[in-house]
């Protein structure tokens, strides 16, 4: 859940949620050859939709670099030309996860421990957040639209988060909501390998922020400091990074 969601908005009609079948998974650390991602993803995107979505991860800088190179060419795919798309605009949604909420975000749903493997995971979390901060600062400097949201807010302050998302992407027609259920063959496809089995609202309604995570919703921060204090070598960096992203969330 440390990721940036990239919304490429064709100015033909501006924005909305896309419904498309993605090409096979693409993961690489460094670009090996020149690939125009607009050409690649145009074969899977529904180009009649005004928001074209892709997902980036901080641990995959090579793929992010490919996006930068593809957009810098300002050359759209032939499929886009057929659909009358003349220009693609960038917009980013970056989601970060407060440390105490990471257990909910994990696939197993188990609590974090302070064992060697967990310490390695926490060290990777520091690196991911540091890279996300660098990416966020670069986007801000380049004046590229970017919205930062917290996974904790997505779960425990749904109306606040949904309102911010709709405000950030007004071309979505205020259609985003926490009760949306994607439909196989319409909104998602087998190759998307969709993991979610319920709506955001249904999932979060079974959770108590304090009990499951030690998270203070009112203060928007972790009240349970166990994880921070158990990794003193990372505590200062994590505190700083959490404060940085919290101010934009």
C-alpha positions in Angstrom: 0.0 0.0 0.0 2.9 2.3 -0.5 2.2 3.3 -4.0 1.4 6.0 -6.4 -1.6 5.8 -8.6 -1.0 7.4 -12.0 -4.0 8.9 -13.8 -3.4 9.8 -17.4 -6.3 12.1 -18.3 -6.9 12.6 -22.1 -8.1 16.2 -22.5 -10.6 15.0 -25.0 -13.2 14.5 -22.2 -11.0 14.8 -19.1 -11.4 12.2 -16.3 -13.4 9.1 -15.0 -12.7 5.6 -13.6 -11.2 3.4 -16.3 -12.5 -0.1 -17.1 -9.9 -2.1 -18.9 -8.0 -5.4 -19.1 -4.3 -4.8 -18.3 -1.5 -6.3 -20.2 0.6 -8.9 -18.4 2.3 -7.8 -15.2 5.2 -5.4 -15.8 7.9 -5.4 -13.1 11.5 -4.2 -13.7 14.1 -2.3 -11.7 15.8 -0.6 -14.6 14.6 -0.1 -18.2 16.4 -2.4 -20.5 15.1 -1.0 -23.8 13.0 1.9 -25.1 9.4 1.1 -24.4 6.6 3.5 -25.0 4.1 2.7 -22.2 1.3 4.7 -23.9 1.6 2.3 -26.8 1.7 -0.7 -24.6 -1.2 0.2 -22.2 -3.4 1.5 -25.0 -3.9 -2.1 -26.0 -5.5 -2.7 -22.6 -7.1 0.6 -21.6 -10.7 1.4 -22.5 -9.8 4.6 -24.4 -13.4 5.8 -24.4 -12.9 6.6 -20.7 -11.5 9.9 -19.6 -9.2 8.5 -16.9 -6.5 6.0 -17.8 -5.0 4.4 -14.7 -1.8 2.7 -14.0 -0.1 1.8 -10.6 3.4 2.6 -9.6 5.5 1.3 -6.7 8.5 3.1 -5.0 10.5 -0.1 -5.2 10.3 -0.2 -9.0 12.1 3.0 -10.1 12.8 1.6 -13.5 9.1 1.4 -14.4 8.6 4.9 -13.1 11.5 6.1 -15.3 9.8 4.4 -18.3 6.7 6.4 -17.7 8.7 9.6 -17.6 10.4 8.8 -20.9 7.2 7.7 -22.6 5.4 11.0 -21.6 8.4 13.1 -22.5 8.2 12.0 -26.2 4.7 13.6 -26.4 3.9 11.0 -29.0 0.5 9.3 -28.5 -0.3 5.8 -29.6 -2.2 5.2 -32.8 -5.1 3.8 -30.8 -5.4 7.1 -29.0 -5.4 9.0 -32.2 -8.2 6.8 -33.5 -10.3 7.8 -30.4 -9.6 11.5 -30.9 -7.3 11.9 -28.0 -4.9 14.8 -28.6 -3.1 15.1 -25.3 -2.5 13.2 -22.1 -2.3 15.0 -18.8 -0.6 13.5 -15.7 -2.1 13.3 -12.2 -0.8 11.2 -9.2 -2.5 9.8 -6.1 0.1 8.7 -3.6 -1.0 6.5 -0.7 1.1 5.8 2.4 0.4 3.7 5.4 1.1 4.7 9.0 3.3 2.1 10.7 0.7 0.9 13.2 -1.8 0.2 10.4 0.6 -1.9 8.3 -0.7 -5.1 9.9 -4.2 -4.5 8.4 -2.6 -3.7 5.1 -0.6 -7.0 5.0 -2.1 -10.0 3.2 -1.9 -12.1 6.3 -3.5 -9.5 8.5 -1.2 -10.6 11.3 0.5 -8.2 13.7 4.0 -7.0 13.1 6.7 -8.5 15.3 10.2 -7.3 16.0 11.9 -10.4 14.7 14.8 -10.3 12.2 12.4 -10.6 9.2 10.2 -7.9 10.5 13.1 -5.6 11.1 14.1 -6.1 7.5 10.6 -5.3 6.4 10.5 -2.1 8.5 13.9 -1.1 7.0 12.4 -1.5 3.5 9.4 0.5 4.7 11.7 3.4 5.6 13.4 3.2 2.1 10.0 3.1 0.4 8.7 6.1 2.3 12.0 8.0 1.6 11.6 7.3 -2.1 8.0 8.3 -2.1 9.0 11.6 -0.4 11.6 12.2 -3.1 9.0 11.5 -5.8 6.4 13.7 -4.1 8.9 16.6 -3.8 9.8 16.2 -7.5 6.2 16.2 -8.6 5.5 19.3 -6.5 8.6 21.1 -7.9 7.4 20.2 -11.5 3.9 21.4 -10.6 2.4 18.1 -11.6 -0.9 17.5 -9.8 -0.5 15.1 -6.9 -2.7 14.1 -4.0 -1.5 12.3 -0.9 -3.9 10.1 1.0 -3.4 7.9 4.1 -4.5 4.2 4.1 -5.7 4.8 7.6 -7.9 7.7 6.4 -9.2 5.5 3.6 -10.3 3.0 6.2 -11.4 5.2 9.1 -12.2 8.5 7.5 -13.9 7.4 4.3 -16.0 10.4 3.6 -13.0 12.7 4.1 -10.9 10.6 1.7 -13.6 10.2 -1.0 -14.3 13.9 -0.9 -10.7 14.7 -1.4 -10.4 12.2 -4.3 -13.5 13.6 -6.0 -12.2 17.1 -5.5 -8.8 16.1 -7.0 -10.4 14.5 -10.0 -13.6 16.5 -10.6 -13.8 15.0 -14.1 -14.8 11.7 -12.4 -18.2 13.3 -11.9 -18.1 12.7 -8.1 -18.6 9.0 -8.9 -16.0 7.7 -6.5 -17.4 6.1 -3.3 -16.4 3.5 -0.6 -19.3 1.2 -1.5 -18.2 0.4 -5.1 -17.9 -3.3 -6.0 -16.0 -4.0 -9.2 -17.7 -6.4 -11.6 -15.7 -9.2 -13.3 -15.7 -8.8 -17.0 -16.8 -5.1 -16.8 -14.7 -3.3 -14.3 -12.0 -5.9 -13.7 -10.7 -8.9 -15.6 -8.9 -12.2 -14.7 -5.5 -10.7 -15.8 -6.0 -7.9 -13.3 -5.5 -10.5 -10.5 -7.8 -8.6 -8.3 -7.3 -9.5 -4.6 -10.0 -7.5 -2.9 -13.1 -9.5 -1.9 -15.3 -6.7 -0.4 -15.9 -3.0 -0.6 -13.8 -0.5 1.4 -16.8 0.3 3.6 -17.6 -3.4 4.3 -14.0 -4.2 5.1 -13.4 -1.2 7.4 -16.7 -1.5 9.2 -15.4 -4.7 10.9 -12.4 -2.8 12.3 -11.9 -0.6 15.3 -8.9 1.7 14.7 -7.8 1.7 18.3 -8.2 -2.1 18.8 -6.8 -3.4 15.5 -4.0 -0.9 15.1 -3.5 1.4 18.0 -4.4 4.3 15.7 -5.9 7.6 16.9 -8.4 8.7 14.2 -9.0 12.1 15.8 -5.3 12.9 16.0 -4.6 11.1 12.7 -1.5 9.3 14.1 -0.4 6.1 15.8 -1.2 6.1 19.6 0.5 2.7 19.9 4.3 3.5 19.7 5.4 -0.1 20.2 6.6 -0.6 16.7 8.4 2.7 16.6 10.2 2.2 19.9 11.2 -1.4 19.1 13.3 -0.3 16.1 15.2 2.7 17.6 17.6 2.8 14.6 14.7 3.7 12.3 12.5 5.6 14.8 13.7 9.1 14.0 13.4 8.5 10.2 9.9 7.0 10.5 8.7 9.8 12.8 10.0 12.4 10.2 8.5 10.6 7.3 5.1 10.1 9.0 5.0 13.8 9.8 5.9 14.7 6.3 3.1 12.7 4.7 0.6 13.5 7.4 0.8 17.2 6.6 -0.3 16.5 3.0 -3.0 13.9 3.9 
